[in-house]
Amino acid sequence: MPKTKAVLFDLDGTLLDTAPDLAAALNQLLLENSRPHLPYETIREVVSDGAKAMIELAFNISDSDQQYPSLRQRLLEIYEENIAVHTQLFTGLDVLLERLEKNNIHWGIVTNKPRYLSVRLLEALKLRERCATLVCPDDVTHRKPHPEPLLKACKEINCLPAETIYIGDHLRDIQAGKNAGMKTISALFGYIHQDEDPLLWDADISVLKSTELEQHILP
């Protein structure tokens, strides 16, 4: 197995616990529309699927509904205004990032979150300058599970896919990593639907707790 030279993370539900702020934004949108709030755990399950899934959950409409564009836009506005109130690195990942940096192992992010929100969030948490690469849907033609975003990240940090680990909390993350020829780790502590069986994703490694990642990445 080639030596690990880079570690790439999915963002929401893998590197950062963003669900508290996203859930608060969705419940604020519901309040503005005179609808009852949703339980945090119900929203948490769909966070990795983005604004579309959150709107569908809260309002029981599809993206073809005439209300959808304005609801989505307002949700993103509320979220952007309160993007890092409760969001933080998952437990132990501050130590992991420091150890990666000390061992000259690049770390970066490949996410389906829009770039303007990703940059704003990373800057708020003082992670933007430390991140060796950030690849968002705006930067590529194909989203995950297509390998293009991961291969772009490798090119930007000048490492081979075989020297890279990709960590994510969604089937598309593991598929993207495998399609790119990377070692994959499924983050079972992330935002996973109750009806999902992540052990069927066929990741190389699965971890139940974020604190377990370090032992699988660093000697």
Z-matrix of the N, CA and C atoms (Angstrom, degrees):
N
C 1 1.479
C 2 1.528 1 109.04
N 3 1.334 2 117.91 1 125.78
C 4 1.469 3 120.20 2 178.68
C 5 1.522 4 111.63 3 -59.87
N 6 1.316 5 116.48 4 151.16
C 7 1.450 6 121.19 5 177.60
C 8 1.525 7 109.96 6 -64.73
N 9 1.316 8 116.19 7 139.98
C 10 1.463 9 120.90 8 179.01
C 11 1.524 10 110.32 9 -72.05
N 12 1.330 11 116.23 10 122.69
C 13 1.458 12 121.95 11 177.90
C 14 1.526 13 113.30 12 -111.06
N 15 1.345 14 115.56 13 -13.89
C 16 1.462 15 118.98 14 -179.37
C 17 1.520 16 110.37 15 -152.78
N 18 1.326 17 115.52 16 147.20
C 19 1.466 18 122.52 17 174.86
C 20 1.521 19 107.70 18 -126.75
N 21 1.318 20 115.86 19 123.91
C 22 1.463 21 121.56 20 179.28
C 23 1.525 22 109.32 21 -111.38
N 24 1.316 23 115.17 22 138.15
C 25 1.463 24 121.39 23 -178.51
C 26 1.526 25 110.63 24 -116.40
N 27 1.323 26 116.52 25 142.51
C 28 1.449 27 119.69 26 158.17
C 29 1.528 28 105.62 27 -67.86
N 30 1.320 29 118.11 28 160.10
C 31 1.466 30 119.77 29 -174.23
C 32 1.527 31 112.36 30 -92.54
N 33 1.335 32 117.10 31 -72.89
C 34 1.467 33 121.13 32 -177.35
C 35 1.525 34 111.02 33 -69.39
N 36 1.321 35 116.44 34 122.12
C 37 1.453 36 120.64 35 176.48
C 38 1.511 37 114.50 36 85.39
N 39 1.323 38 117.48 37 2.45
C 40 1.464 39 120.66 38 178.85
C 41 1.518 40 110.33 39 -129.22
N 42 1.321 41 116.80 40 -62.08
C 43 1.463 42 119.91 41 176.24
C 44 1.528 43 110.54 42 -86.38
N 45 1.321 44 115.75 43 -45.69
C 46 1.466 45 120.50 44 -175.75
C 47 1.523 46 111.86 45 -118.09
N 48 1.317 47 115.13 46 140.97
C 49 1.455 48 121.66 47 174.42
C 50 1.526 49 107.51 48 -90.18
N 51 1.313 50 115.44 49 86.42
C 52 1.465 51 122.88 50 -175.42
C 53 1.519 52 113.70 51 -92.47
N 54 1.320 53 117.46 52 -9.65
C 55 1.461 54 121.10 53 -173.36
C 56 1.527 55 114.12 54 -57.31
N 57 1.345 56 120.17 55 -39.32
C 58 1.468 57 118.36 56 -179.60
C 59 1.530 58 113.40 57 -57.62
N 60 1.330 59 117.01 58 -42.26
C 61 1.466 60 119.44 59 -179.71
C 62 1.527 61 111.92 60 -74.43
N 63 1.321 62 117.11 61 -35.78
C 64 1.463 63 119.75 62 177.97
C 65 1.523 64 110.92 63 -68.55
N 66 1.327 65 116.61 64 -40.33
C 67 1.467 66 120.01 65 178.07
C 68 1.522 67 110.90 66 -64.75
N 69 1.320 68 116.58 67 -40.31
C 70 1.470 69 120.40 68 178.66
C 71 1.527 70 110.55 69 -63.15
N 72 1.340 71 116.16 70 -39.50
C 73 1.471 72 119.69 71 179.00
C 74 1.523 73 110.97 72 -65.01
N 75 1.329 74 116.22 73 -42.26
C 76 1.465 75 119.17 74 -179.46
C 77 1.519 76 110.75 75 -66.34
N 78 1.309 77 117.42 76 -41.31
C 79 1.462 78 119.50 77 178.90
C 80 1.525 79 112.18 78 -67.93
N 81 1.330 80 117.06 79 -30.92
C 82 1.469 81 119.95 80 174.04
C 83 1.530 82 110.14 81 -65.61
N 84 1.321 83 116.08 82 -40.31
C 85 1.463 84 120.55 83 177.21
C 86 1.525 85 110.59 84 -63.58
N 87 1.313 86 116.57 85 -41.29
C 88 1.461 87 120.07 86 177.50
C 89 1.535 88 110.66 87 -62.57
N 90 1.329 89 116.28 88 -42.43
C 91 1.464 90 120.91 89 178.68
C 92 1.524 91 110.71 90 -60.68
N 93 1.326 92 116.68 91 -42.95
C 94 1.470 93 121.05 92 179.93
C 95 1.531 94 111.62 93 -63.30
N 96 1.339 95 115.45 94 -23.90
C 97 1.461 96 119.89 95 -179.01
C 98 1.530 97 111.99 96 -105.98
N 99 1.349 98 114.93 97 19.11
C 100 1.471 99 121.75 98 175.66
C 101 1.522 100 113.17 99 56.67
N 102 1.324 101 114.26 100 40.42
C 103 1.460 102 120.58 101 177.27
C 104 1.525 103 109.51 102 -117.34
N 105 1.337 104 117.45 103 151.48
C 106 1.470 105 119.89 104 -179.81
C 107 1.524 106 111.30 105 -69.58
N 108 1.324 107 115.38 106 149.10
C 109 1.456 108 120.01 107 -178.88
C 110 1.527 109 110.33 108 -70.70
N 111 1.312 110 116.42 109 160.94
C 112 1.462 111 123.03 110 177.90
C 113 1.527 112 109.59 111 -105.97
N 114 1.326 113 117.82 112 148.29
C 115 1.468 114 120.45 113 177.07
C 116 1.530 115 111.16 114 -61.77
N 117 1.307 116 114.84 115 145.55
C 118 1.469 117 120.51 116 -179.47
C 119 1.512 118 112.11 117 -54.92
N 120 1.329 119 117.68 118 -46.40
C 121 1.470 120 120.57 119 -175.88
C 122 1.526 121 111.73 120 -63.42
N 123 1.321 122 116.91 121 -31.97
C 124 1.472 123 120.35 122 178.12
C 125 1.525 124 110.37 123 -66.46
N 126 1.320 125 116.47 124 -42.99
C 127 1.468 126 120.41 125 179.35
C 128 1.526 127 110.80 126 -69.99
N 129 1.323 128 116.62 127 -39.88
C 130 1.471 129 121.67 128 -176.21
C 131 1.528 130 111.92 129 -53.44
N 132 1.326 131 116.66 130 -37.81
C 133 1.461 132 120.32 131 -177.17
C 134 1.527 133 113.18 132 -60.49
N 135 1.343 134 116.89 133 -31.96
C 136 1.466 135 119.00 134 -172.50
C 137 1.526 136 113.46 135 -102.67
N 138 1.334 137 117.26 136 0.09
C 139 1.467 138 120.44 137 -175.18
C 140 1.524 139 112.50 138 -56.39
N 141 1.331 140 117.30 139 -41.24
C 142 1.468 141 119.86 140 -178.00
C 143 1.528 142 112.76 141 -66.03
N 144 1.331 143 116.98 142 -15.65
C 145 1.465 144 120.22 143 -179.96
C 146 1.523 145 112.42 144 -90.61
N 147 1.342 146 117.26 145 -0.29
C 148 1.452 147 121.12 146 170.82
C 149 1.516 148 115.62 147 86.76
N 150 1.345 149 113.76 148 -175.15
C 151 1.464 150 121.38 149 -174.82
C 152 1.525 151 112.15 150 -60.60
N 153 1.309 152 116.86 151 -37.22
C 154 1.466 153 120.82 152 -178.95
C 155 1.526 154 110.58 153 -57.61
N 156 1.325 155 116.33 154 -49.19
C 157 1.463 156 120.50 155 -178.76
C 158 1.526 157 111.26 156 -66.02
N 159 1.328 158 116.67 157 -35.38
C 160 1.462 159 119.98 158 -179.71
C 161 1.527 160 111.10 159 -67.64
N 162 1.325 161 116.93 160 -41.30
C 163 1.464 162 120.81 161 177.72
C 164 1.528 163 110.48 162 -65.76
N 165 1.332 164 116.07 163 -42.74
C 166 1.462 165 120.18 164 178.86
C 167 1.527 166 110.34 165 -60.82
N 168 1.326 167 116.58 166 -42.02
C 169 1.464 168 121.13 167 179.54
C 170 1.531 169 111.21 168 -63.82
N 171 1.311 170 116.62 169 -46.99
C 172 1.460 171 121.35 170 -172.30
C 173 1.527 172 113.51 171 -76.07
N 174 1.330 173 116.56 172 -35.66
C 175 1.458 174 119.55 173 -172.90
C 176 1.534 175 113.87 174 -115.23
N 177 1.322 176 115.68 175 -2.00
C 178 1.472 177 120.80 176 178.27
C 179 1.524 178 112.23 177 54.93
N 180 1.331 179 115.04 178 44.04
C 181 1.464 180 120.87 179 176.72
C 182 1.522 181 108.90 180 -131.19
N 183 1.314 182 115.86 181 159.71
C 184 1.459 183 120.62 182 176.63
C 185 1.527 184 109.45 183 -97.11
N 186 1.318 185 116.24 184 173.70
C 187 1.460 186 119.41 185 -179.20
C 188 1.529 187 112.78 186 -73.18
N 189 1.338 188 117.49 187 -2.40
C 190 1.468 189 120.47 188 175.64
C 191 1.529 190 112.11 189 -90.85
N 192 1.343 191 115.79 190 -8.44
C 193 1.460 192 120.19 191 178.82
C 194 1.528 193 109.72 192 -69.07
N 195 1.331 194 117.42 193 143.78
C 196 1.466 195 120.47 194 -176.68
C 197 1.530 196 112.64 195 -66.33
N 198 1.320 197 117.00 196 -21.81
C 199 1.461 198 120.64 197 178.23
C 200 1.527 199 112.64 198 -79.30
N 201 1.310 200 115.27 199 -20.84
C 202 1.469 201 119.36 200 -170.00
C 203 1.535 202 113.99 201 -57.13
N 204 1.333 203 120.26 202 -50.25
C 205 1.472 204 119.26 203 -176.22
C 206 1.519 205 113.76 204 -57.10
N 207 1.339 206 116.84 205 -43.60
C 208 1.465 207 118.79 206 -177.77
C 209 1.524 208 111.47 207 -71.13
N 210 1.318 209 117.63 208 -35.65
C 211 1.464 210 120.87 209 177.38
C 212 1.527 211 110.82 210 -66.26
N 213 1.315 212 116.08 211 -43.17
C 214 1.463 213 119.91 212 179.08
C 215 1.524 214 110.48 213 -62.81
N 216 1.320 215 116.09 214 -45.49
C 217 1.462 216 120.37 215 -179.20
C 218 1.524 217 111.06 216 -61.26
N 219 1.326 218 116.65 217 -42.65
C 220 1.461 219 119.62 218 179.92
C 221 1.526 220 111.06 219 -67.51
N 222 1.322 221 117.65 220 -38.79
C 223 1.472 222 120.91 221 176.96
C 224 1.522 223 110.82 222 -58.46
N 225 1.318 224 116.84 223 -45.89
C 226 1.468 225 120.91 224 -178.87
C 227 1.530 226 110.75 225 -67.24
N 228 1.326 227 117.21 226 -34.30
C 229 1.471 228 120.16 227 177.27
C 230 1.528 229 110.88 228 -64.24
N 231 1.326 230 115.79 229 -46.93
C 232 1.470 231 119.92 230 179.54
C 233 1.526 232 110.01 231 -61.88
N 234 1.317 233 115.32 232 -44.31
C 235 1.468 234 119.78 233 -178.72
C 236 1.520 235 111.59 234 -63.19
N 237 1.330 236 116.71 235 -45.17
C 238 1.468 237 119.78 236 -178.96
C 239 1.525 238 111.29 237 -60.79
N 240 1.306 239 116.72 238 -36.34
C 241 1.471 240 121.02 239 -179.46
C 242 1.527 241 112.36 240 -68.85
N 243 1.329 242 116.41 241 -23.27
C 244 1.469 243 121.55 242 -175.94
C 245 1.527 244 110.81 243 -131.32
N 246 1.331 245 116.38 244 43.89
C 247 1.459 246 121.18 245 -165.74
C 248 1.523 247 114.82 246 -75.22
N 249 1.322 248 117.30 247 -22.67
C 250 1.470 249 118.76 248 -176.22
C 251 1.519 250 111.81 249 -135.52
N 252 1.321 251 116.41 250 41.26
C 253 1.464 252 120.59 251 178.58
C 254 1.526 253 110.36 252 -74.90
N 255 1.328 254 116.23 253 -48.58
C 256 1.465 255 121.30 254 -178.80
C 257 1.522 256 113.01 255 -119.43
N 258 1.324 257 117.92 256 -7.69
C 259 1.465 258 121.56 257 -178.63
C 260 1.524 259 111.21 258 -65.82
N 261 1.327 260 115.75 259 139.43
C 262 1.461 261 120.90 260 177.52
C 263 1.522 262 109.97 261 -156.39
N 264 1.325 263 116.14 262 166.11
C 265 1.452 264 120.70 263 173.26
C 266 1.520 265 109.48 264 -61.17
N 267 1.323 266 116.29 265 144.67
C 268 1.458 267 118.73 266 173.12
C 269 1.530 268 109.39 267 -63.09
N 270 1.313 269 116.05 268 153.81
C 271 1.462 270 122.93 269 -175.51
C 272 1.531 271 111.70 270 -50.65
N 273 1.313 272 116.17 271 127.76
C 274 1.455 273 121.76 272 176.15
C 275 1.511 274 115.13 273 88.56
N 276 1.323 275 117.63 274 -13.08
C 277 1.465 276 118.97 275 -175.92
C 278 1.522 277 112.63 276 -77.10
N 279 1.339 278 117.54 277 -21.90
C 280 1.466 279 118.98 278 172.56
C 281 1.522 280 110.20 279 -62.65
N 282 1.337 281 116.40 280 -42.24
C 283 1.469 282 121.26 281 177.88
C 284 1.524 283 110.47 282 -67.64
N 285 1.332 284 116.86 283 -41.56
C 286 1.466 285 120.33 284 179.66
C 287 1.524 286 111.23 285 -61.05
N 288 1.317 287 118.20 286 -45.40
C 289 1.467 288 120.80 287 179.94
C 290 1.530 289 110.80 288 -62.04
N 291 1.307 290 117.09 289 -41.08
C 292 1.469 291 120.74 290 178.14
C 293 1.525 292 111.09 291 -62.74
N 294 1.315 293 116.60 292 -40.89
C 295 1.461 294 120.34 293 179.86
C 296 1.529 295 111.77 294 -69.19
N 297 1.330 296 116.64 295 -37.63
C 298 1.467 297 119.81 296 176.20
C 299 1.525 298 109.74 297 -60.72
N 300 1.315 299 115.80 298 -45.45
C 301 1.472 300 120.22 299 -179.32
C 302 1.526 301 111.22 300 -63.76
N 303 1.311 302 117.77 301 -40.95
C 304 1.467 303 121.10 302 179.81
C 305 1.526 304 111.97 303 -66.92
N 306 1.342 305 115.89 304 -27.72
C 307 1.459 306 120.90 305 179.46
C 308 1.532 307 112.44 306 -94.38
N 309 1.331 308 115.96 307 12.49
C 310 1.477 309 121.82 308 179.04
C 311 1.530 310 112.58 309 56.59
N 312 1.315 311 115.43 310 36.16
C 313 1.461 312 121.30 311 174.36
C 314 1.531 313 107.45 312 -103.96
N 315 1.323 314 115.81 313 118.40
C 316 1.463 315 119.84 314 179.88
C 317 1.528 316 110.25 315 -65.28
N 318 1.317 317 116.54 316 145.08
C 319 1.461 318 119.51 317 170.16
C 320 1.525 319 108.66 318 -130.02
N 321 1.321 320 113.97 319 145.86
C 322 1.453 321 119.27 320 -178.18
C 323 1.513 322 111.35 321 -151.08
N 324 1.318 323 115.28 322 -176.10
C 325 1.457 324 121.91 323 -174.23
C 326 1.519 325 109.90 324 -131.18
N 327 1.318 326 116.05 325 132.90
C 328 1.462 327 122.05 326 171.22
C 329 1.521 328 106.41 327 -125.79
N 330 1.317 329 116.34 328 113.96
C 331 1.454 330 121.43 329 -170.17
C 332 1.521 331 111.98 330 -135.99
N 333 1.331 332 115.89 331 159.39
C 334 1.459 333 121.02 332 171.54
C 335 1.523 334 111.49 333 -95.31
N 336 1.335 335 117.06 334 7.13
C 337 1.463 336 121.89 335 177.42
C 338 1.532 337 108.26 336 -77.50
N 339 1.330 338 119.09 337 137.72
C 340 1.469 339 120.69 338 179.37
C 341 1.526 340 111.63 339 -55.08
N 342 1.316 341 116.10 340 148.62
C 343 1.466 342 120.41 341 -175.24
C 344 1.531 343 112.41 342 -61.66
N 345 1.322 344 118.14 343 -41.76
C 346 1.465 345 118.48 344 -175.55
C 347 1.518 346 111.37 345 -62.75
N 348 1.341 347 117.33 346 -34.94
C 349 1.457 348 120.76 347 177.89
C 350 1.528 349 111.19 348 -76.50
N 351 1.317 350 116.29 349 -39.37
C 352 1.470 351 120.33 350 179.73
C 353 1.522 352 110.91 351 -62.41
N 354 1.323 353 116.54 352 -46.56
C 355 1.469 354 120.47 353 -179.32
C 356 1.522 355 110.42 354 -64.33
N 357 1.317 356 116.80 355 -44.68
C 358 1.467 357 120.27 356 -179.70
C 359 1.527 358 110.78 357 -59.74
N 360 1.316 359 115.67 358 -42.07
C 361 1.465 360 120.55 359 -179.26
C 362 1.524 361 111.67 360 -66.66
N 363 1.323 362 116.60 361 -47.34
C 364 1.469 363 120.26 362 -178.81
C 365 1.524 364 111.47 363 -65.15
N 366 1.307 365 116.31 364 -36.33
C 367 1.472 366 119.11 365 177.30
C 368 1.526 367 110.78 366 -66.76
N 369 1.323 368 117.11 367 -39.55
C 370 1.460 369 120.98 368 179.72
C 371 1.523 370 111.62 369 -63.34
N 372 1.338 371 116.13 370 -32.17
C 373 1.459 372 121.22 371 -178.72
C 374 1.533 373 112.49 372 -96.94
N 375 1.347 374 115.70 373 6.98
C 376 1.472 375 121.95 374 178.60
C 377 1.527 376 112.09 375 58.26
N 378 1.325 377 116.08 376 41.57
C 379 1.466 378 121.80 377 178.40
C 380 1.522 379 112.77 378 -112.87
N 381 1.324 380 117.03 379 -13.06
C 382 1.471 381 120.15 380 -172.53
C 383 1.519 382 112.38 381 -60.45
N 384 1.317 383 118.01 382 -45.01
C 385 1.463 384 120.64 383 -176.90
C 386 1.525 385 112.40 384 -72.57
N 387 1.319 386 116.51 385 -22.85
C 388 1.463 387 120.31 386 -179.36
C 389 1.521 388 112.10 387 -82.93
N 390 1.307 389 116.62 388 -23.16
C 391 1.461 390 122.85 389 -175.35
C 392 1.530 391 110.12 390 -77.09
N 393 1.325 392 116.53 391 121.72
C 394 1.465 393 120.52 392 -175.24
C 395 1.523 394 112.85 393 -72.58
N 396 1.310 395 117.41 394 -27.72
C 397 1.459 396 121.16 395 177.77
C 398 1.518 397 109.64 396 -155.24
N 399 1.322 398 115.90 397 143.50
C 400 1.458 399 122.43 398 175.06
C 401 1.520 400 107.34 399 -132.57
N 402 1.317 401 116.01 400 114.99
C 403 1.461 402 121.13 401 179.74
C 404 1.526 403 108.26 402 -116.46
N 405 1.331 404 115.74 403 122.92
C 406 1.461 405 123.75 404 -177.83
C 407 1.527 406 109.45 405 -120.01
N 408 1.324 407 118.89 406 168.96
C 409 1.467 408 120.69 407 -179.90
C 410 1.525 409 113.04 408 -57.25
N 411 1.351 410 115.93 409 -30.00
C 412 1.459 411 120.51 410 -179.98
C 413 1.532 412 112.43 411 -63.44
N 414 1.323 413 116.37 412 -20.01
C 415 1.463 414 121.37 413 -171.40
C 416 1.523 415 113.85 414 -94.57
N 417 1.336 416 117.11 415 -7.40
C 418 1.466 417 120.27 416 -172.35
C 419 1.526 418 110.69 417 -135.39
N 420 1.310 419 115.01 418 167.69
C 421 1.464 420 121.30 419 176.11
C 422 1.521 421 111.36 420 -84.75
N 423 1.339 422 115.48 421 -36.24
C 424 1.463 423 121.13 422 -175.92
C 425 1.527 424 110.26 423 -120.01
N 426 1.323 425 116.23 424 136.23
C 427 1.462 426 121.79 425 176.31
C 428 1.529 427 110.50 426 -85.73
N 429 1.328 428 115.52 427 165.80
C 430 1.454 429 119.61 428 168.59
C 431 1.534 430 108.74 429 -56.20
N 432 1.319 431 119.91 430 139.89
C 433 1.465 432 128.36 431 18.26
C 434 1.528 433 116.36 432 -86.56
N 435 1.324 434 117.84 433 5.58
C 436 1.467 435 119.91 434 174.12
C 437 1.531 436 108.39 435 -62.34
N 438 1.309 437 118.68 436 142.63
C 439 1.470 438 120.72 437 -177.69
C 440 1.524 439 115.05 438 -74.13
N 441 1.334 440 118.17 439 -10.54
C 442 1.464 441 120.38 440 -174.11
C 443 1.536 442 113.98 441 -51.08
N 444 1.350 443 119.52 442 -47.13
C 445 1.473 444 117.82 443 -178.93
C 446 1.525 445 113.35 444 -61.81
N 447 1.319 446 117.05 445 -38.16
C 448 1.461 447 120.58 446 -179.47
C 449 1.516 448 111.39 447 -71.23
N 450 1.312 449 116.32 448 -38.57
C 451 1.473 450 119.79 449 178.87
C 452 1.529 451 110.36 450 -68.22
N 453 1.318 452 116.53 451 -34.64
C 454 1.465 453 120.04 452 176.13
C 455 1.526 454 110.22 453 -64.10
N 456 1.323 455 116.88 454 -42.11
C 457 1.463 456 120.77 455 178.51
C 458 1.524 457 110.91 456 -61.21
N 459 1.321 458 116.69 457 -42.76
C 460 1.473 459 120.52 458 178.31
C 461 1.525 460 111.27 459 -61.40
N 462 1.313 461 115.71 460 -41.62
C 463 1.458 462 119.75 461 179.40
C 464 1.519 463 111.14 462 -63.32
N 465 1.331 464 116.16 463 -39.84
C 466 1.461 465 120.18 464 -177.96
C 467 1.520 466 112.77 465 -68.24
N 468 1.326 467 117.22 466 -30.14
C 469 1.471 468 118.98 467 179.72
C 470 1.525 469 111.79 468 -105.53
N 471 1.344 470 115.61 469 6.95
C 472 1.461 471 121.38 470 172.71
C 473 1.528 472 112.80 471 58.29
N 474 1.329 473 115.10 472 54.14
C 475 1.466 474 119.13 473 174.00
C 476 1.524 475 108.72 474 -139.31
N 477 1.320 476 115.71 475 160.09
C 478 1.454 477 121.35 476 -178.93
C 479 1.533 478 110.30 477 -85.44
N 480 1.333 479 117.49 478 149.08
C 481 1.459 480 119.61 479 176.32
C 482 1.532 481 112.95 480 -55.29
N 483 1.328 482 116.95 481 -36.39
C 484 1.461 483 120.62 482 -179.29
C 485 1.523 484 112.41 483 -67.22
N 486 1.334 485 116.62 484 -15.47
C 487 1.461 486 121.91 485 178.67
C 488 1.529 487 112.03 486 -99.00
N 489 1.344 488 115.76 487 8.53
C 490 1.461 489 121.69 488 -170.39
C 491 1.522 490 111.56 489 -121.55
N 492 1.321 491 115.59 490 142.54
C 493 1.462 492 122.27 491 173.65
C 494 1.530 493 108.08 492 -109.95
N 495 1.336 494 116.25 493 136.02
C 496 1.461 495 119.70 494 173.52
C 497 1.516 496 109.25 495 -116.84
N 498 1.337 497 115.21 496 132.31
C 499 1.459 498 122.29 497 -176.11
C 500 1.525 499 108.93 498 -118.93
N 501 1.341 500 117.19 499 129.82
C 502 1.453 501 119.89 500 179.90
C 503 1.511 502 112.68 501 -154.42
N 504 1.341 503 115.84 502 167.04
C 505 1.464 504 121.28 503 -176.59
C 506 1.525 505 112.21 504 -115.55
N 507 1.330 506 116.53 505 21.37
C 508 1.466 507 120.60 506 -177.77
C 509 1.525 508 108.70 507 -141.34
N 510 1.326 509 115.55 508 150.43
C 511 1.464 510 120.59 509 178.92
C 512 1.525 511 111.20 510 -52.89
N 513 1.336 512 117.59 511 -42.03
C 514 1.468 513 119.96 512 -177.89
C 515 1.530 514 111.69 513 -62.26
N 516 1.338 515 117.13 514 -29.21
C 517 1.468 516 120.17 515 178.11
C 518 1.520 517 110.60 516 -66.39
N 519 1.322 518 115.22 517 -46.44
C 520 1.468 519 119.69 518 -179.07
C 521 1.528 520 110.22 519 -67.42
N 522 1.328 521 116.50 520 -39.93
C 523 1.464 522 119.91 521 177.23
C 524 1.523 523 111.15 522 -62.59
N 525 1.324 524 116.20 523 -42.50
C 526 1.467 525 120.50 524 179.67
C 527 1.516 526 110.50 525 -63.03
N 528 1.336 527 116.29 526 -44.46
C 529 1.456 528 119.68 527 179.05
C 530 1.518 529 112.20 528 -61.37
N 531 1.303 530 116.43 529 -44.49
C 532 1.464 531 120.39 530 179.13
C 533 1.527 532 111.02 531 -66.00
N 534 1.329 533 116.45 532 -41.98
C 535 1.465 534 120.25 533 179.03
C 536 1.523 535 111.60 534 -62.60
N 537 1.331 536 116.01 535 -27.32
C 538 1.466 537 120.47 536 179.67
C 539 1.531 538 112.67 537 -88.83
N 540 1.328 539 116.93 538 -7.08
C 541 1.457 540 120.48 539 179.93
C 542 1.518 541 113.97 540 82.83
N 543 1.327 542 116.82 541 28.80
C 544 1.462 543 122.12 542 -179.04
C 545 1.524 544 111.37 543 -104.25
N 546 1.312 545 115.94 544 159.97
C 547 1.457 546 121.58 545 167.24
C 548 1.522 547 106.93 546 -72.86
N 549 1.335 548 117.03 547 140.07
C 550 1.455 549 120.19 548 -175.63
C 551 1.529 550 111.53 549 -122.51
N 552 1.335 551 114.69 550 145.16
C 553 1.463 552 121.81 551 175.44
C 554 1.520 553 107.97 552 -129.91
N 555 1.322 554 116.54 553 125.71
C 556 1.462 555 119.56 554 176.88
C 557 1.522 556 109.35 555 -91.43
N 558 1.322 557 115.22 556 131.02
C 559 1.462 558 122.58 557 -178.07
C 560 1.527 559 108.72 558 -93.72
N 561 1.309 560 116.71 559 93.37
C 562 1.456 561 120.75 560 -175.94
C 563 1.522 562 112.60 561 -73.92
N 564 1.330 563 116.23 562 -7.16
C 565 1.464 564 120.43 563 176.18
C 566 1.526 565 111.33 564 -84.53
N 567 1.307 566 116.81 565 -2.36
C 568 1.458 567 121.13 566 -174.69
C 569 1.517 568 114.30 567 -84.89
N 570 1.331 569 115.33 568 -153.85
C 571 1.463 570 121.62 569 -172.18
C 572 1.524 571 109.36 570 -97.22
N 573 1.317 572 115.83 571 88.30
C 574 1.457 573 121.63 572 -172.93
C 575 1.525 574 109.94 573 -115.94
N 576 1.338 575 116.48 574 133.45
C 577 1.460 576 121.60 575 179.10
C 578 1.529 577 110.59 576 -62.84
N 579 1.322 578 115.48 577 146.00
C 580 1.466 579 120.38 578 179.66
C 581 1.518 580 112.43 579 -59.95
N 582 1.337 581 116.42 580 -32.78
C 583 1.462 582 118.96 581 -177.35
C 584 1.528 583 112.87 582 -87.34
N 585 1.323 584 117.07 583 4.71
C 586 1.464 585 121.58 584 177.57
C 587 1.527 586 110.20 585 -88.23
N 588 1.320 587 116.35 586 145.41
C 589 1.467 588 121.41 587 170.68
C 590 1.524 589 107.24 588 -118.25
N 591 1.335 590 117.20 589 91.28
C 592 1.462 591 120.24 590 -174.83
C 593 1.519 592 114.07 591 -64.07
N 594 1.326 593 117.35 592 -15.80
C 595 1.460 594 119.19 593 176.85
C 596 1.534 595 111.20 594 -69.73
N 597 1.331 596 115.96 595 -14.78
C 598 1.470 597 120.41 596 177.15
C 599 1.525 598 112.33 597 -87.57
N 600 1.336 599 116.33 598 -4.48
C 601 1.462 600 119.45 599 -179.40
C 602 1.521 601 112.12 600 -71.72
N 603 1.317 602 116.42 601 -17.55
C 604 1.465 603 121.92 602 178.00
C 605 1.525 604 113.29 603 67.43
N 606 1.348 605 115.55 604 36.59
C 607 1.469 606 119.42 605 173.11
C 608 1.522 607 109.37 606 -69.30
N 609 1.310 608 116.85 607 156.15
C 610 1.466 609 120.15 608 177.87
C 611 1.521 610 111.05 609 -65.40
N 612 1.334 611 115.99 610 -36.32
C 613 1.462 612 122.23 611 -179.61
C 614 1.529 613 108.09 612 -141.42
N 615 1.326 614 116.74 613 145.61
C 616 1.458 615 121.91 614 172.75
C 617 1.522 616 108.43 615 -124.93
N 618 1.327 617 116.38 616 136.82
C 619 1.461 618 119.93 617 178.97
C 620 1.526 619 109.78 618 -124.36
N 621 1.330 620 115.58 619 135.66
C 622 1.455 621 121.00 620 -179.89
C 623 1.515 622 112.17 621 -81.14
N 624 1.338 623 116.44 622 -31.09
C 625 1.456 624 121.51 623 -176.55
C 626 1.523 625 110.13 624 -125.02
N 627 1.319 626 115.75 625 145.78
C 628 1.466 627 119.88 626 179.50
C 629 1.525 628 111.72 627 -63.26
N 630 1.307 629 116.85 628 -27.52
C 631 1.462 630 120.76 629 179.66
C 632 1.536 631 112.67 630 -69.90
N 633 1.333 632 116.89 631 -11.79
C 634 1.466 633 120.94 632 -179.71
C 635 1.526 634 112.41 633 -86.78
N 636 1.321 635 117.09 634 -11.58
C 637 1.471 636 119.65 635 -175.39
C 638 1.524 637 111.82 636 -61.94
N 639 1.330 638 116.28 637 -43.33
C 640 1.454 639 120.41 638 -173.08
C 641 1.522 640 111.99 639 -56.18
N 642 1.314 641 118.10 640 -41.70
C 643 1.461 642 120.72 641 -176.53
C 644 1.523 643 112.93 642 -66.01
N 645 1.328 644 116.33 643 -20.90
C 646 1.467 645 119.78 644 179.56
C 647 1.533 646 112.94 645 -94.96
N 648 1.318 647 115.57 646 -7.44
C 649 1.471 648 119.68 647 -176.99
C 650 1.520 649 112.51 648 -111.48
N 651 1.325 650 115.83 649 -41.26
C 652 1.470 651 120.94 650 -175.87
C 653 1.520 652 110.48 651 -114.28
N 654 1.322 653 117.21 652 143.75
C 655 1.469 654 120.80 653 179.14
C 656 1.517 655 111.16 654 -67.45
